[in-house]
Amino acid sequence: MRIVSASEMKEIEKAAFERGMSYYDMMENAGRAAAEYIKDNTKDFETKLCLIVVGAGNNGGDGYVAARYIKNFGGTPIIMMASGEPKTPDAIKNFELAKAMIKNFELAKAMGIEIIKFDPKISAAVIYGCDVIVDCVYGTGFHGELRDSVRPLFDIINDSDAVKFAVDIPSGVPDSGSPADGAIKADHTIAVQYLKRAHVSALDFCGKITVIDINIGTRE
């Protein structure tokens, strides 16, 4: 199985873009595949309350896509924004789609998805009340220490009894080196296209690691 660094993964994505696949489509493929994995690995999926915690970047964009498909698959998703509304163009598009649920005919009949902001004073009850938590806050580009604004959120998530799925990498785990203090500890990590160096250096934070194919490279 191929293992790549964060910078190598960016080059793989760039090569796929140059072959004609948009970054938006890559995000769509990643979010859909992640949602399928969550559905297939959650007992009584349709009865579970699923919290998708999203950041402001492209990892958060994957989460908005996953929420749409979780809803379409019969689940009950709630999106919680860890640090406000998305900042990257493709994540913004998927934020709007998650609110409207009108991307295509497969989703046209779906109801809307609740989108809320994390508030340390009132959000703990929501987090503790969920059966599944999907971590889409930080991707493989994370480095340094966690922001003070997300530390309370991550503490509550780690304290929760919910089954935790991390999309690509648990938030707070860098490409190499030690995880930041307070990083998410996942039960499942859904690696996008290839394993990353962080999956090797932080096995204790990743839980069960599964690679999903988003059609941007050849498995090795």
Secondary structure, DSSP 8 states (H G I E B T S, - for coil): --EE-HHHHHHHHHHHHHTT--HHHHHHHHHHHHHHHHHHTSTTGGG-EEEEEE-SSHHHHHHHHHHHHHHHTT-EEEEEESSSS--SHHHHHHHHHHHH--SSTTTTT----EEEE--TTTSHHHHHT-SEEEEES--TT--S---TTTHHHHHHHHHS-SEEEEESS-TT--SSS---TT----SEEEEESSEEHHHHHTHHHH-EEEEE--SSS---
